[in-house]
Every structure is written in C-alpha cells, then in structure tokens.
Amino acid sequence: MHRLAFSFVLGYHGCDRKVGEELLAGKPFRASQNDYDWLGPGIYFWEANPRRAIAFAKESQLRVASTIRDPFVVGAVLDLGSCLDLTTLAGVEQVRIAYESLFEGTRRVGGTLPTNSSDHLRRNLDCAVIKRLHTILADAGDPPIDTVRGVFVEGAAAYPGSGIREKTHIQIAVRNGECVKGVFRVPERDLRG
C-alpha cells in the first residue's frame, strides 16, 4: 500500500436514480460484498469515467435480478488514502503473496480454489485473493487498506487489429467510507457519448 502518487481522484458510481438521489442527499454508500467483486469488498467507482459508469448502470438494468430501474450516476471526490494500487509492481507483489498464502491454505485443508469466469466478469479468485491480503494485514497488526485500484481490459477491440479495448477502465473499490470526501451531481453532458 502506498501514498506515492496523487491522492484525490474523481470517481463515478453507477446506480439506480432513487439510490443516487439518496446518496446526493447525504445517505452513505453501501459496500458491495459479492464473492465475485473484482477488487474485493467495497464501494465501486469508475475513475474519471462517468460515461462508463452510466453504461454499466444501463447494462445492469437488463439483468433479471437487477435493482436498477432508472440508470443514474453519482460523482464523488475520493481520497485514495492507503491504496492497494494494482497498477504498480508493489501492489501486484502484495496480491501475489496473498495468492500463495490462499493457495497453500486451501491445499492444506484439501479444498479447491475459487476460479474467475472465462469472460473475466466474475472474479471469484481475485476477490478471494484480495480478501486474503486484508486478513494477512489484519493478522500482522498492519493498518487496513482504504482503497483498491485496478485497470481492467474489457470489451471488443476499438478497431480491427487493435490491442485497445472499448470498455477498458480503472476501477476503485473504497473500503473506508471516510475516503469519500463528497458527492456531486454529474451533468448530463458528461454522460452522453
């Protein structure tokens, strides 16, 4: 974890309009606790990408079990605090160590490691590894991680032969709600493509 780079970023949270209006009125964010969350438990934001946040909310609306009826985006000023940044060598090394610990612990009890889905949209293994890292830090008496930040390459090629993907983004999972310094209404013009 580090504080080696910028500290404040703008994040965008895709949600239902009713939830978004409650957040804008001061209601606290609710952390996601799914076993497949890419960056482990936390409040998820798209860094500097309101259009990707609204696209996510619209995609989510189409799922059978979705609670999103009216896609909406809330902007937030985030202090990354003590950040597990998976765009750095140090961050990747931390999760590699956590994976080895998870692997050995699972092997010892004769269990099976979780797996990520083939389309990489459900990241059960990655979530378990990051949860293991949180446990390792807590057991050692180290300060907890405030935020987890990662790049995700996703979507179709931007053009024929391209290595650039349409939905590539930086995502942030905020574990410490105190890192959300403020919320704001995103202008409609910032949501249109």
BAFI-3210 file (N, C-alpha, C; in Angstrom, 3 decimals, decimal comma, padded with zeros to 6 digits):
// residues 193
n [1|2|3|4|5|6|7|8|9|10|11|12|13|14|15|16|17|18|19|20|21|22|23|24|25|26|27|28|29|30|31|32|33|34|35|36|37|38|39|40|41|42|43|44|45|46|47|48|49|50|51|52|53|54|55|56|57|58|59|60|61|62|63|64|65|66|67|68|69|70|71|72|73|74|75|76|77|78|79|80|81|82|83|84|85|86|87|88|89|90|91|92|93|94|95|96|97|98|99|100|101|102|103|104|105|106|107|108|109|110|111|112|113|114|115|116|117|118|119|120|121|122|123|124|125|126|127|128|129|130|131|132|133|134|135|136|137|138|139|140|141|142|143|144|145|146|147|148|149|150|151|152|153|154|155|156|157|158|159|160|161|162|163|164|165|166|167|168|169|170|171|172|173|174|175|176|177|178|179|180|181|182|183|184|185|186|187|188|189|190|191|192|193]
n.u [000,836|000,349|001,133|002,174|001,562|-000,804|-003,522|-006,257|-009,044|-011,517|-014,388|-016,906|-020,082|-022,197|-025,668|-029,093|-031,482|-033,044|-031,498|-029,177|-030,094|-030,605|-028,002|-026,862|-028,260|-027,060|-027,092|-025,219|-022,921|-023,355|-021,428|-020,350|-020,553|-020,113|-018,990|-017,636|-016,653|-014,408|-012,310|-012,491|-014,395|-016,205|-016,998|-017,799|-016,261|-015,888|-013,000|-012,583|-014,481|-017,365|-019,087|-018,629|-019,594|-022,372|-022,963|-022,462|-024,505|-026,746|-026,333|-026,522|-029,173|-030,519|-030,232|-031,752|-032,059|-031,615|-031,579|-031,686|-033,642|-033,882|-031,294|-028,460|-025,936|-023,632|-021,283|-018,108|-015,724|-012,760|-010,502|-007,695|-006,185|-004,606|-003,618|-004,096|-002,661|-003,089|-001,886|000,723|004,028|004,552|001,973|001,017|002,810|002,030|-000,520|000,244|001,686|-000,429|-002,010|-000,359|-000,446|-003,199|-003,447|-001,753|-003,024|-005,523|-004,752|-003,684|-005,981|-007,282|-009,022|-010,644|-009,559|-011,270|-012,476|-011,978|-014,431|-014,691|-015,129|-014,124|-015,695|-016,839|-015,057|-014,137|-011,812|-009,900|-011,186|-011,172|-008,419|-007,743|-009,277|-007,914|-005,462|-006,276|-006,838|-004,306|-002,894|-004,382|-003,977|-001,283|-001,256|-001,059|-001,929|-005,237|-006,257|-007,371|-008,386|-008,738|-007,279|-007,509|-006,720|-008,773|-008,984|-011,245|-013,976|-014,766|-012,408|-011,178|-010,866|-010,248|-007,733|-006,744|-005,170|-006,339|-009,133|-012,691|-014,058|-012,154|-010,988|-010,361|-010,877|-012,074|-012,244|-013,631|-012,888|-012,908|-015,240|-014,798|-013,112|-014,565|-015,007|-016,844|-019,889|-021,352|-023,633|-023,721|-023,277|-025,571|-024,407|-021,909|-022,417|-023,196|-022,419]
n.v [-001,163|002,295|005,809|007,157|008,550|010,756|011,817|012,539|011,705|011,759|009,883|007,734|006,485|004,023|003,540|003,097|005,687|006,504|005,575|007,042|009,713|009,606|009,234|011,659|013,280|012,765|010,223|007,364|005,476|002,059|-000,743|-003,161|-006,679|-008,992|-012,289|-012,329|-009,870|-007,788|-006,342|-007,070|-006,638|-003,557|-000,092|000,636|002,464|004,116|005,358|008,669|008,455|008,944|008,214|005,478|004,583|005,132|003,495|000,992|000,994|000,946|-001,493|-003,199|-002,838|-004,447|-007,018|-009,866|-010,022|-007,414|-004,352|-001,928|000,412|002,882|004,060|005,786|008,150|008,950|011,327|011,433|012,745|011,293|010,256|008,468|007,435|004,934|002,974|000,036|-000,378|-001,756|-001,180|-000,908|-002,274|-002,932|-003,245|-005,429|-007,367|-007,638|-008,847|-011,188|-012,479|-012,826|-014,567|-016,860|-017,536|-018,065|-020,202|-022,165|-022,483|-023,449|-025,820|-027,231|-027,878|-029,445|-028,298|-026,489|-023,998|-020,933|-019,866|-017,587|-016,412|-017,477|-015,338|-013,316|-011,602|-012,269|-012,453|-014,471|-015,769|-013,664|-011,933|-013,506|-013,649|-010,967|-010,535|-012,293|-010,958|-008,711|-010,000|-011,029|-008,643|-007,608|-009,627|-009,285|-006,935|-004,643|-001,455|-001,082|-001,446|001,294|001,807|000,044|-000,204|-000,749|-001,676|-002,639|-004,518|-004,705|-005,663|-005,288|-005,070|-001,811|-001,069|-002,791|-005,210|-003,964|-003,483|-002,089|-001,834|-001,439|-001,104|-000,736|000,243|002,081|000,989|001,573|000,366|001,355|000,876|002,088|004,169|006,809|007,824|008,805|011,893|013,743|014,146|014,570|015,911|014,661|016,323|016,078|016,318|015,174|012,531|011,715|010,221]
n.w [000,000|-000,570|-000,642|-002,787|-005,068|-006,668|-004,590|-004,425|-006,423|-009,029|-008,913|-010,297|-009,748|-010,773|-010,588|-009,431|-010,059|-007,815|-005,646|-006,199|-005,832|-003,102|-002,158|-002,968|-001,257|001,117|002,258|003,268|001,196|000,237|000,711|-001,666|-001,380|-002,779|-003,708|-006,061|-006,707|-008,327|-007,104|-004,493|-001,393|-001,199|-002,018|-005,222|-007,854|-010,992|-012,233|-013,220|-015,310|-016,230|-018,319|-018,664|-016,253|-016,466|-018,622|-017,464|-015,504|-017,165|-018,493|-016,289|-015,585|-017,351|-016,432|-014,913|-012,055|-011,307|-009,447|-010,513|-012,017|-013,201|-014,727|-013,382|-012,388|-009,855|-008,929|-007,217|-004,924|-004,193|-001,725|-001,986|000,067|002,018|-000,360|-002,198|-004,995|-007,963|-010,308|-009,970|-009,433|-006,767|-005,686|-007,188|-006,351|-003,682|-003,951|-005,162|-003,159|-001,355|-002,866|-002,920|-000,209|000,092|-001,695|-000,507|001,996|001,186|-000,070|002,100|003,584|001,834|000,060|-002,660|-004,838|-005,538|-008,784|-011,540|-013,848|-017,301|-019,032|-017,569|-016,068|-013,662|-010,840|-008,854|-007,829|-007,801|-006,016|-003,678|-003,239|-002,722|-000,438|001,231|001,417|002,909|005,311|005,982|006,460|008,620|010,527|010,968|012,283|010,832|009,318|007,916|004,450|002,610|000,038|-003,088|-006,223|-009,687|-013,103|-015,757|-018,576|-021,054|-023,161|-026,712|-029,476|-030,219|-032,843|-035,966|-035,416|-033,194|-029,982|-028,080|-025,999|-025,977|-023,497|-021,532|-018,352|-015,299|-012,100|-008,827|-005,594|-002,715|000,560|002,998|004,097|004,864|003,004|000,939|000,079|-000,754|-002,632|-005,902|-008,341|-011,574|-014,570|-017,311|-019,867|-019,548|-019,552|-021,991|-025,149]
ca.u [000,000|001,205|000,661|003,277|001,079|-001,912|-004,358|-007,665|-009,493|-012,961|-014,939|-018,298|-020,780|-023,426|-026,685|-030,459|-031,695|-033,514|-030,312|-028,307|-030,650|-030,380|-026,575|-026,662|-028,880|-026,242|-027,115|-023,922|-022,825|-023,369|-020,356|-020,667|-019,950|-020,212|-017,796|-017,017|-016,235|-013,067|-011,322|-012,889|-015,492|-016,015|-017,889|-017,137|-016,291|-015,126|-012,152|-012,581|-015,160|-018,807|-019,786|-018,547|-020,485|-023,769|-023,068|-022,575|-025,841|-027,692|-026,127|-027,039|-030,629|-031,035|-030,116|-033,002|-032,108|-031,138|-032,401|-031,618|-034,792|-033,618|-029,837|-028,050|-024,527|-023,244|-019,852|-017,571|-014,316|-012,216|-009,136|-007,286|-005,636|-003,695|-004,171|-003,523|-002,741|-002,704|-001,163|002,129|004,713|004,375|000,618|000,932|003,566|001,198|-001,559|000,927|001,949|-001,720|-002,412|000,426|-000,990|-004,503|-003,204|-001,223|-004,067|-006,532|-004,128|-003,562|-007,266|-007,848|-010,096|-010,498|-009,528|-012,297|-011,959|-012,588|-015,189|-013,918|-015,263|-013,461|-016,617|-016,981|-013,669|-014,154|-010,441|-009,292|-011,835|-010,659|-007,016|-007,713|-009,764|-006,814|-004,497|-006,817|-006,665|-002,868|-002,540|-005,020|-003,298|000,042|-001,418|-000,798|-003,127|-006,058|-006,267|-008,529|-008,917|-008,059|-007,385|-007,001|-007,073|-009,429|-009,073|-012,543|-014,743|-014,308|-011,319|-011,638|-010,835|-009,642|-006,321|-006,372|-004,975|-007,139|-010,478|-013,726|-014,526|-011,041|-011,249|-009,756|-011,925|-011,638|-013,124|-013,378|-013,176|-013,092|-016,193|-014,276|-012,357|-015,487|-014,956|-018,015|-020,572|-021,885|-024,497|-022,961|-024,043|-025,996|-023,467|-020,774|-022,876|-023,524|-021,283]
ca.v [000,000|003,465|007,167|007,659|009,331|011,640|011,276|012,744|011,424|011,785|008,567|007,760|005,298|003,728|003,030|003,499|007,119|006,672|005,413|008,191|010,906|009,430|009,485|013,109|013,900|012,502|008,828|006,746|004,412|000,698|-001,513|-004,437|-007,800|-010,186|-013,134|-012,193|-008,486|-007,777|-005,778|-007,409|-005,847|-002,108|000,767|000,652|003,677|004,177|006,538|009,656|007,851|008,921|007,504|004,038|004,336|005,073|002,282|-000,103|001,029|000,518|-002,937|-003,855|-002,737|-005,527|-008,311|-010,292|-009,705|-006,044|-003,388|-000,659|000,657|004,147|004,217|007,090|008,208|009,917|011,599|011,536|013,072|010,197|010,280|007,063|007,019|003,803|002,373|-001,127|000,032|-002,893|-000,708|-000,791|-003,529|-003,209|-003,750|-006,769|-008,264|-007,884|-009,842|-012,451|-013,078|-013,254|-015,759|-018,005|-017,875|-018,680|-021,496|-023,096|-022,746|-024,289|-027,128|-027,898|-028,414|-030,269|-027,548|-026,071|-022,546|-020,379|-019,517|-016,482|-016,893|-017,425|-013,999|-012,434|-010,653|-012,705|-012,663|-015,105|-015,989|-012,369|-011,443|-014,295|-013,264|-009,648|-010,745|-012,924|-009,904|-007,935|-010,831|-011,068|-007,349|-007,509|-010,564|-008,743|-005,679|-003,525|-000,644|-001,621|-000,813|002,178|001,663|-000,853|000,411|-001,640|-001,471|-003,804|-004,518|-005,325|-005,261|-005,580|-004,234|-000,473|-001,084|-004,066|-005,419|-003,121|-004,000|-001,199|-002,389|-000,416|-000,904|-000,684|001,274|001,982|000,875|001,772|-000,133|002,098|000,054|003,011|005,182|008,154|008,246|009,523|013,237|014,497|013,638|015,639|015,550|014,646|016,970|015,186|016,392|014,301|011,149|011,426|009,816]
ca.w [000,000|-000,672|-000,876|-003,598|-006,205|-006,360|-003,541|-004,729|-007,777|-009,221|-009,205|-010,735|-009,239|-011,491|-009,673|-009,742|-009,765|-006,432|-004,794|-006,457|-005,175|-001,658|-001,919|-003,092|-000,075|002,295|002,718|002,985|000,206|000,757|000,077|-002,295|-000,657|-003,615|-003,767|-007,383|-006,931|-008,889|-006,178|-003,139|-000,850|-001,218|-002,800|-006,524|-008,658|-012,234|-012,115|-014,305|-016,446|-015,986|-019,391|-018,394|-015,122|-016,932|-019,449|-016,512|-014,903|-018,204|-018,673|-015,085|-015,623|-018,195|-015,734|-014,284|-010,622|-011,097|-008,704|-011,252|-012,897|-013,889|-014,591|-012,873|-011,970|-008,826|-008,894|-005,859|-004,708|-003,405|-001,221|-002,075|001,354|001,907|-001,576|-002,860|-006,389|-008,785|-011,495|-009,572|-009,114|-005,339|-005,493|-007,769|-005,471|-002,499|-004,249|-005,457|-001,842|-000,819|-003,622|-002,431|001,097|-000,139|-002,341|000,497|002,982|000,540|-000,294|003,405|004,038|000,767|-000,603|-004,046|-005,016|-006,424|-010,115|-012,268|-015,003|-018,553|-019,624|-016,601|-015,452|-012,267|-010,425|-007,534|-007,358|-007,476|-004,802|-002,548|-003,005|-002,079|000,934|001,968|001,718|004,030|006,511|006,289|007,053|009,944|011,440|011,272|013,006|009,922|009,049|006,830|003,132|002,426|-001,319|-004,018|-007,548|-010,719|-014,507|-016,327|-020,028|-021,250|-024,332|-028,073|-029,996|-030,607|-034,310|-036,386|-035,081|-032,054|-028,637|-027,224|-025,834|-025,808|-022,125|-020,581|-017,351|-013,974|-011,104|-007,447|-004,534|-001,476|001,745|004,113|003,658|005,127|001,817|000,062|000,664|-001,174|-003,820|-006,742|-009,472|-012,826|-015,636|-018,405|-020,995|-019,271|-019,657|-023,403|-025,991]
c.u [000,885|000,404|001,712|002,834|-000,015|-002,786|-005,837|-007,951|-011,003|-013,397|-016,411|-018,946|-022,084|-024,430|-028,070|-030,647|-032,146|-032,352|-029,397|-028,789|-030,468|-028,915|-026,280|-027,236|-028,126|-026,282|-025,773|-024,023|-022,862|-022,316|-020,901|-019,906|-020,006|-018,902|-017,055|-016,556|-014,745|-011,998|-011,665|-014,024|-015,180|-017,104|-017,171|-017,377|-015,476|-014,310|-012,231|-013,368|-016,682|-019,580|-019,726|-019,458|-021,944|-023,969|-023,230|-023,987|-026,890|-027,564|-026,726|-028,558|-031,243|-030,972|-031,401|-033,105|-031,717|-032,127|-032,389|-032,791|-034,555|-032,127|-029,432|-026,581|-024,353|-021,736|-019,391|-016,111|-013,793|-010,786|-008,691|-006,673|-004,567|-004,249|-003,383|-003,711|-002,189|-002,129|000,326|002,722|004,513|002,991|000,450|001,678|002,753|000,138|-000,942|001,227|000,645|-002,221|-001,674|-000,089|-002,339|-004,339|-002,742|-002,272|-005,147|-006,004|-004,065|-004,863|-007,956|-008,999|-009,781|-010,506|-010,723|-011,660|-012,654|-013,351|-014,368|-014,032|-014,661|-014,388|-016,918|-015,602|-013,605|-012,755|-009,805|-009,877|-011,292|-009,220|-006,949|-008,256|-008,663|-005,770|-004,990|-006,620|-005,203|-002,455|-003,125|-004,315|-001,919|-000,041|-001,113|-002,077|-003,923|-005,898|-007,531|-009,210|-008,091|-008,328|-006,789|-007,490|-007,690|-009,590|-010,305|-013,165|-014,093|-013,148|-011,893|-011,702|-010,125|-008,143|-005,844|-006,141|-005,741|-008,565|-011,469|-014,088|-013,398|-011,264|-010,399|-010,908|-011,305|-012,695|-012,722|-013,830|-013,495|-013,980|-015,741|-013,474|-013,240|-015,653|-016,149|-018,612|-021,109|-022,743|-023,667|-023,812|-024,364|-025,002|-022,256|-021,136|-023,189|-022,273|-021,315]
c.v [001,230|004,753|007,854|008,575|010,281|011,007|011,414|012,437|011,605|010,389|008,694|006,418|005,127|003,066|003,366|004,963|007,343|006,564|006,618|009,457|010,814|009,699|010,980|013,861|013,566|011,082|008,187|005,666|003,069|-000,100|-002,797|-005,534|-009,096|-010,964|-013,013|-010,765|-008,433|-007,357|-006,077|-006,522|-004,349|-001,395|000,998|001,946|003,465|005,462|007,378|009,196|007,778|008,173|005,995|003,675|004,247|003,857|001,056|-000,158|000,562|-000,981|-003,699|-003,878|-003,915|-006,901|-008,608|-009,826|-008,257|-005,212|-002,031|-000,577|001,892|004,444|005,664|007,006|009,290|010,091|011,739|011,963|012,020|010,493|008,825|006,549|005,953|002,904|001,141|-000,858|-001,088|-002,483|-000,558|-002,169|-003,912|-003,791|-005,168|-007,771|-008,604|-008,950|-011,192|-013,202|-013,607|-014,501|-016,992|-018,466|-018,587|-020,081|-022,532|-023,459|-023,665|-025,708|-027,919|-028,532|-029,260|-029,604|-027,238|-024,552|-022,092|-020,048|-018,267|-017,065|-016,701|-016,060|-012,916|-011,390|-011,012|-013,163|-013,264|-015,334|-014,668|-011,797|-012,175|-013,917|-011,921|-009,733|-011,361|-011,873|-009,047|-008,693|-010,876|-009,779|-007,216|-008,409|-010,049|-007,442|-004,459|-002,724|-001,236|-000,820|000,045|001,954|000,644|-000,295|-000,532|-001,264|-002,764|-003,614|-005,336|-004,830|-005,653|-004,657|-002,894|-000,319|-002,363|-004,136|-004,672|-003,928|-003,162|-001,729|-001,297|-000,109|-000,895|000,484|001,049|001,966|001,013|001,178|000,584|001,231|000,922|004,156|006,613|008,692|008,915|010,904|014,103|013,864|014,812|015,063|015,679|015,310|015,980|015,179|015,459|012,816|010,737|011,116|010,338]
c.w [000,000|-000,753|-001,741|-004,727|-005,728|-005,300|-003,881|-006,189|-007,830|-009,617|-009,534|-010,418|-010,007|-010,565|-010,216|-009,335|-008,319|-005,451|-004,951|-005,771|-003,656|-001,305|-001,985|-001,890|001,214|002,831|002,379|001,902|000,919|-000,018|-000,530|-001,566|-001,464|-003,632|-005,091|-007,681|-007,258|-007,895|-004,721|-002,660|-000,910|-001,999|-004,126|-007,296|-009,933|-012,164|-013,388|-015,526|-016,214|-017,075|-019,188|-017,224|-015,572|-017,825|-018,555|-015,917|-015,912|-018,466|-017,496|-015,080|-016,391|-017,533|-014,963|-012,833|-010,309|-010,290|-009,399|-012,225|-013,767|-013,727|-014,293|-012,470|-010,926|-008,909|-007,456|-005,901|-003,748|-002,991|-001,189|-000,780|001,189|000,804|-002,003|-004,344|-007,264|-010,132|-011,187|-009,289|-007,653|-005,064|-006,012|-006,897|-004,218|-002,787|-004,617|-004,153|-001,233|-001,554|-003,107|-001,071|000,951|-000,734|-001,316|001,538|002,423|000,340|001,007|003,869|002,973|000,029|-002,054|-004,106|-005,850|-007,779|-010,638|-013,449|-016,276|-019,236|-018,727|-015,980|-013,997|-011,815|-009,022|-006,978|-006,950|-006,184|-003,572|-002,212|-002,287|-000,654|001,797|002,332|002,882|005,343|006,939|006,994|008,463|010,952|011,858|012,081|012,153|009,693|007,884|005,540|003,048|001,083|-002,096|-005,417|-008,584|-012,102|-015,019|-017,830|-020,375|-022,549|-025,638|-028,449|-030,476|-032,131|-034,721|-036,082|-033,854|-030,784|-027,626|-027,199|-025,467|-024,356|-021,094|-019,619|-016,109|-012,981|-009,718|-006,527|-003,251|-000,306|002,955|003,638|003,910|003,939|000,774|000,679|000,296|-002,408|-004,615|-007,860|-010,750|-013,907|-016,762|-019,559|-020,800|-019,389|-021,095|-024,194|-027,368]
res [m|h|r|l|a|f|s|f|v|l|g|y|h|g|c|d|r|k|v|g|e|e|l|l|a|g|k|p|f|r|a|s|q|n|d|y|d|w|l|g|p|g|i|y|f|w|e|a|n|p|r|r|a|i|a|f|a|k|e|s|q|l|r|v|a|s|t|i|r|d|p|f|v|v|g|a|v|l|d|l|g|s|c|l|d|l|t|t|l|a|g|v|e|q|v|r|i|a|y|e|s|l|f|e|g|t|r|r|v|g|g|t|l|p|t|n|s|s|d|h|l|r|r|n|l|d|c|a|v|i|k|r|l|h|t|i|l|a|d|a|g|d|p|p|i|d|t|v|r|g|v|f|v|e|g|a|a|a|y|p|g|s|g|i|r|e|k|t|h|i|q|i|a|v|r|n|g|e|c|v|k|g|v|f|r|v|p|e|r|d|l|r|g]
***
